[in-house]
Amino acid sequence: MAGEPARPQHGGMGHTGLNASNFLRTDIVSMGIIVIGVVAYLFDLFMRWVERRLVPWKGRS
């Protein structure tokens, strides 16, 4: 059980993009980059919202 988190996972977005790049599937690689970027942007918006809710005094002088 201790080695379970260290085992490489297959089927994630990063693995899919890496596998597609090996076969020169630029359409899949490009879509993967776009999807990862959109997810990162949405996560950033969510974390900013959480910060505003939990730390309302931040940024107020």
C-alpha positions in Angstrom: 0.0 0.0 0.0 2.8 2.4 0.7 4.0 2.3 -3.0 0.6 3.0 -4.4 0.9 6.8 -4.8 4.3 6.4 -6.4 2.9 4.2 -9.2 2.6 6.0 -12.5 -1.0 6.6 -13.4 -2.3 6.1 -17.0 -5.2 7.9 -18.6 -4.8 11.4 -17.3 -4.6 14.6 -19.4 -0.9 14.8 -19.2 -0.4 11.1 -20.2 -2.9 11.5 -23.0 -1.0 14.6 -24.4 2.4 12.9 -24.0 1.1 9.8 -25.8 -0.4 11.9 -28.6 2.8 13.8 -29.0 4.7 10.5 -29.6 2.4 9.8 -32.6 2.4 13.4 -33.9 -1.3 14.0 -33.1 -1.0 17.8 -32.8 -4.8 18.1 -32.6 -5.0 16.1 -29.4 -1.9 17.8 -28.0 -3.4 21.3 -28.7 -6.8 20.4 -27.3 -5.0 19.0 -24.2 -3.1 22.3 -23.7 -6.3 24.3 -24.1 -8.3 22.1 -21.7 -5.5 22.2 -19.0 -5.4 26.0 -19.5 -9.1 26.4 -19.1 -9.2 24.2 -16.0 -6.3 26.1 -14.5 -8.1 29.4 -15.1 -11.3 28.2 -13.6 -9.4 26.9 -10.6 -7.7 30.3 -10.2 -11.1 32.0 -10.3 -12.4 29.6 -7.7 -9.4 30.1 -5.4 -9.8 33.9 -5.6 -13.4 33.6 -4.7 -12.5 31.3 -1.7 -9.9 33.9 -0.6 -12.4 36.7 -0.8 -14.8 34.7 1.4 -12.3 33.5 4.0 -10.0 36.6 4.1 -12.2 39.6 3.5 -9.7 42.0 5.0 -7.0 41.2 2.5 -6.3 44.1 0.2 -8.2 46.7 2.2 -6.1 49.6 3.4 
